[in-house]
Every structure is written in structure tokens, then in C-alpha cells.
């Protein structure tokens, strides 16, 4: 599957800020000013970050798939009528 790596520990400061370890920023290409979206799974007490470009790509792929399925459904309804 995907290669996973533990980069270290980040501590939440009094203002709720988290510092991403420098080796993680370097390897993942995270630069000053980059926008990271925060997501979480409450039931598993998990939190993660995803870059804006990666999130946009995921949304585009998902919506393309939805349009493909919509087209198939529309065509099957037309054929059965």
C-alpha cells in the first residue's frame, strides 16, 4: 500500500497551534504559507492534514466519478422507458 512514516511528536500550544516537525515539512514539501486542511475521525481520536492541492484533486476525482455514475443511470432509465 502506502509507505508510512512517524516523523516525531508535535505538542499543541496554548493557542491551539501545532508545529509540524521540520523533517516532515522537508520530505512532504510543506512550505511557509501553504494551506493545509485539517480533518479528523472523532471515534478514533485521529487528526490529520491534507494539502489544498491534494484535497482539490480528491474532490475533482470524486465528482468526476459521480458524473460518470449519473450518466450511466440516466442512460439506463432512458433505455428502460
Backbone bond lengths (Angstrom), bond angles and torsions (degrees), N, CA, C in turn:
res aa  C-N    CA-C-N  psi(-1)  N-CA   C-N-CA  omega(-1)  CA-C   N-CA-C  phi
1 X - - - 1.456 - - 1.518 108.80 -
2 X 1.320 118.09 -125.39 1.456 122.06 -179.62 1.513 110.24 -101.93
3 X 1.323 115.92 145.38 1.450 120.20 176.02 1.527 108.32 -76.61
4 X 1.316 116.10 125.40 1.464 121.10 -178.74 1.512 109.11 -108.20
5 X 1.329 116.16 149.50 1.458 120.24 -179.54 1.520 109.36 -145.25
6 X 1.310 116.45 137.17 1.457 122.13 173.87 1.521 107.09 -94.14
7 X 1.320 117.06 119.08 1.458 122.17 -175.67 1.515 113.82 -90.29
8 X 1.303 118.17 -11.09 1.454 120.36 -178.13 1.510 110.53 132.45
9 X 1.314 115.22 -159.08 1.456 121.80 -175.50 1.521 109.49 -115.34
10 X 1.321 115.92 140.35 1.459 122.00 173.30 1.524 107.41 -119.72
11 X 1.312 116.44 136.77 1.462 121.65 179.82 1.520 109.09 -105.64
12 X 1.316 116.13 135.87 1.460 120.97 176.58 1.524 108.25 -79.85
13 X 1.327 116.21 124.04 1.458 121.42 179.83 1.518 111.93 -81.31
14 X 1.318 116.15 177.41 1.470 121.70 -177.18 1.528 112.66 -62.71
15 X 1.331 118.00 -23.48 1.463 121.67 178.31 1.526 111.82 -95.21
16 X 1.341 116.70 9.02 1.459 120.73 179.37 1.521 113.36 80.68
17 X 1.310 117.91 10.82 1.454 121.45 -178.53 1.526 110.96 -86.54
18 X 1.334 114.20 145.73 1.450 121.74 178.60 1.523 107.99 -123.59
19 X 1.314 116.95 134.62 1.464 121.23 176.71 1.521 107.86 -97.36
20 X 1.328 116.12 123.51 1.459 121.00 177.19 1.525 107.27 -80.66
21 X 1.334 118.19 127.69 1.462 120.26 -178.61 1.534 112.19 -53.23
22 X 1.330 115.57 142.90 1.465 120.76 -174.62 1.516 112.94 -59.80
23 X 1.350 118.71 -38.16 1.462 118.56 -179.78 1.525 111.11 -66.88
24 X 1.324 117.95 -31.24 1.463 121.45 175.41 1.529 109.65 -67.83
25 X 1.326 116.73 -45.59 1.474 120.34 179.43 1.525 110.43 -60.39
26 X 1.325 116.84 -43.09 1.464 120.56 -178.66 1.523 111.31 -65.72
27 X 1.330 117.51 -50.94 1.463 121.23 -177.54 1.523 112.49 -65.58
28 X 1.326 117.24 -34.34 1.459 121.37 -176.39 1.530 112.61 -93.65
29 X 1.322 116.75 -1.29 1.458 120.55 177.39 1.513 114.29 69.92
30 X 1.325 117.83 30.27 1.457 122.17 179.15 1.525 108.01 -86.52
31 X 1.327 115.83 123.31 1.464 121.04 -176.59 1.526 110.75 -119.89
32 X 1.319 115.16 162.00 1.460 121.48 177.03 1.530 109.40 -53.65
33 X 1.314 115.81 131.65 1.465 121.41 178.87 1.518 114.28 91.87
34 X 1.340 118.21 -12.16 1.467 120.21 177.12 1.523 109.47 -62.42
35 X 1.329 115.45 144.67 1.458 121.09 177.42 1.519 108.36 -97.69
36 X 1.324 115.59 123.96 1.460 121.73 177.33 1.521 108.36 -116.28
37 X 1.303 116.10 132.56 1.454 120.76 177.44 1.521 108.34 -93.22
38 X 1.313 115.92 138.61 1.459 122.65 -177.11 1.527 108.10 -99.95
39 X 1.325 116.18 131.27 1.454 120.03 175.70 1.517 108.35 -132.25
40 X 1.306 116.55 160.01 1.453 119.88 -178.90 1.510 112.13 -154.01
41 X 1.318 114.85 160.99 1.457 122.83 174.31 1.521 105.62 -123.85
42 X 1.332 116.00 101.55 1.458 121.72 -173.27 1.523 112.35 -57.75
43 X 1.333 116.22 -43.51 1.465 120.37 -176.30 1.529 112.53 -63.22
44 X 1.315 117.42 -24.70 1.467 121.31 -179.35 1.524 111.97 -107.51
45 X 1.341 116.79 2.76 1.459 122.06 -179.28 1.531 110.89 53.41
46 X 1.346 114.93 45.93 1.459 121.28 -178.35 1.518 110.28 -113.85
47 X 1.318 115.62 147.29 1.455 122.19 175.37 1.514 108.17 -139.81
48 X 1.306 116.50 147.30 1.457 120.44 179.57 1.512 110.87 -151.56
49 X 1.297 115.19 171.98 1.464 122.33 179.66 1.524 108.33 -126.69
50 X 1.324 116.26 147.26 1.458 120.94 173.65 1.527 107.33 -138.78
51 X 1.319 115.00 138.00 1.463 120.27 179.95 1.517 111.37 -68.39
52 X 1.316 115.66 153.33 1.462 120.89 -177.45 1.528 111.57 -59.76
53 X 1.325 117.73 -43.09 1.463 120.71 -179.83 1.527 111.60 -63.66
54 X 1.335 116.53 -41.26 1.456 120.35 179.81 1.530 110.90 -66.74
55 X 1.336 117.06 -40.46 1.461 120.58 178.41 1.527 110.31 -64.34
56 X 1.323 116.29 -43.36 1.469 120.44 179.11 1.537 110.30 -60.23
57 X 1.334 116.96 -41.58 1.458 121.11 179.14 1.531 110.93 -63.91
58 X 1.341 116.85 -42.80 1.466 120.46 178.43 1.522 111.24 -61.82
59 X 1.334 116.89 -43.62 1.468 121.05 -179.66 1.529 109.77 -64.86
60 X 1.334 117.14 -42.33 1.467 120.17 178.49 1.521 111.65 -61.49
61 X 1.336 117.19 -43.66 1.460 120.43 179.44 1.527 111.01 -64.66
62 X 1.321 116.68 -40.69 1.468 120.42 -179.82 1.525 110.98 -65.65
63 X 1.317 116.90 -43.24 1.461 119.24 -177.84 1.525 111.36 -71.47
64 X 1.339 118.01 -32.28 1.459 119.99 174.80 1.519 109.87 -62.83
65 X 1.333 116.85 -42.13 1.464 120.84 179.06 1.521 110.45 -62.78
66 X 1.318 117.24 -40.99 1.463 121.15 179.29 1.521 109.71 -61.91
67 X 1.324 117.40 -43.36 1.468 120.79 179.34 1.537 110.60 -63.30
68 X 1.339 116.92 -39.13 1.467 120.27 177.55 1.519 110.35 -61.92
69 X 1.337 117.00 -46.31 1.467 120.83 179.26 1.523 111.08 -64.08
70 X 1.331 116.87 -40.01 1.465 120.31 179.31 1.529 109.72 -60.96
71 X 1.313 116.48 -42.10 1.459 121.01 179.77 1.528 110.92 -62.95
72 X 1.318 117.34 -43.83 1.468 121.06 178.47 1.525 110.23 -62.07
73 X 1.335 117.02 -45.02 1.464 120.09 178.99 1.523 111.51 -62.86
74 X 1.320 116.55 -44.04 1.467 120.31 179.64 1.529 110.58 -61.13
75 X 1.330 116.10 -42.58 1.467 120.03 179.61 1.527 111.83 -66.29
76 X 1.336 117.62 -38.08 1.461 119.74 -179.72 1.518 110.82 -69.93
77 X 1.326 118.51 -32.50 1.466 121.53 177.83 1.527 110.03 -70.09
78 X 1.328 116.52 -38.75 1.456 121.15 179.32 1.518 110.58 -65.85
79 X 1.338 116.68 -41.73 1.462 121.22 -178.94 1.525 112.16 -68.55
80 X 1.333 118.02 -33.30 1.462 120.63 -177.75 1.532 112.33 -83.02
81 X 1.329 117.25 -10.98 1.470 119.99 -178.26 1.513 113.02 -83.12
